[in-house]
Amino acid sequence: MWAAMSKALLGVLMLLHIGGCASVRTLDAAKPGAPVVYSGTRLDWYALQGGCCAQDRFGAQPPRYPGLDLPASALLDTLLLPLSVLTVLGVGVQANGGL
């Protein structure tokens, strides 16, 4: 059972690495005026629709394979939704920690 879960987790991590993870790219960009809520999902969708100027709009380039990255970005954006909404509302959140 653990072996199957480990393989599944490894597969997800590989997909994120190959796709470039749009959510991480947009959160790291910190471009003023860029979308914050579901930013990675929106960047992937923008790229899939043939958007021309992702760097100007999102502050980040889309991943090479946005179709592969879209489900993972949607999941990560959903997990980060409370923090994204607080950011949009201007509420400062002091979060410390890490690995």
C-alpha positions in Angstrom: 0.0 0.0 0.0 2.8 2.5 0.9 4.7 1.6 -2.2 1.7 2.4 -4.4 1.2 5.8 -2.6 4.9 6.6 -2.9 4.8 5.9 -6.6 1.7 8.1 -7.0 3.3 10.9 -5.1 6.5 10.6 -7.1 4.4 10.7 -10.3 2.6 13.9 -9.2 5.9 15.5 -8.2 7.3 14.6 -11.7 4.4 16.2 -13.4 4.8 19.3 -11.4 8.5 19.5 -12.2 7.9 18.9 -15.9 5.0 21.4 -16.1 6.8 24.1 -14.2 4.0 24.6 -11.7 2.2 27.8 -12.7 0.9 28.4 -9.2 4.4 28.6 -7.8 5.6 30.8 -10.6 2.8 33.3 -10.2 3.1 33.4 -6.4 6.8 34.0 -6.7 6.4 36.7 -9.3 4.8 39.3 -7.0 3.8 41.5 -9.9 1.6 44.4 -8.8 -1.9 44.1 -10.3 -1.5 40.5 -11.3 -4.3 38.0 -10.4 -3.8 36.4 -7.0 -6.8 34.1 -6.6 -6.4 30.9 -8.6 -3.4 32.6 -10.3 -1.7 29.4 -11.5 -4.9 27.9 -12.8 -5.6 31.2 -14.6 -2.1 31.3 -16.1 -2.5 27.7 -17.4 -5.9 28.5 -18.9 -4.6 31.7 -20.5 -1.8 29.8 -22.1 -4.1 27.0 -23.3 -6.3 29.7 -24.9 -3.3 31.2 -26.8 -2.8 34.3 -24.7 0.1 36.4 -26.0 1.5 38.3 -23.0 1.5 36.1 -19.9 4.6 37.8 -18.5 2.9 41.2 -18.7 -0.4 40.0 -17.2 0.8 37.5 -14.6 4.4 38.4 -14.0 5.5 34.8 -15.0 5.8 32.7 -18.1 3.4 29.8 -18.4 4.8 26.3 -18.1 5.8 24.4 -21.2 2.9 22.0 -20.9 0.0 24.0 -19.3 -2.5 21.1 -19.9 -0.5 18.8 -17.7 0.0 21.5 -15.1 -3.6 22.6 -14.9 -5.0 19.9 -12.5 -2.0 20.3 -10.1 -2.3 24.1 -10.2 -6.0 23.9 -9.6 -5.4 21.7 -6.6 -2.6 23.9 -5.2 -4.6 27.1 -5.8 -7.6 25.5 -4.0 -5.4 24.7 -1.0 -4.0 28.2 -1.0 -7.4 29.9 -1.6 -7.9 31.2 2.0 -4.5 32.9 1.9 -5.2 34.3 -1.6 -8.5 35.8 -0.5 -6.9 37.4 2.6 -4.2 38.8 0.3 -6.8 40.3 -2.0 -8.7 41.8 0.9 -5.4 43.3 2.2 -5.3 41.4 5.4 -1.7 40.8 6.5 -0.9 37.2 7.5 2.3 36.5 9.3 3.2 32.9 8.6 6.5 31.4 9.7 7.7 27.9 9.2 9.1 25.7 6.6 11.0 22.5 6.2 
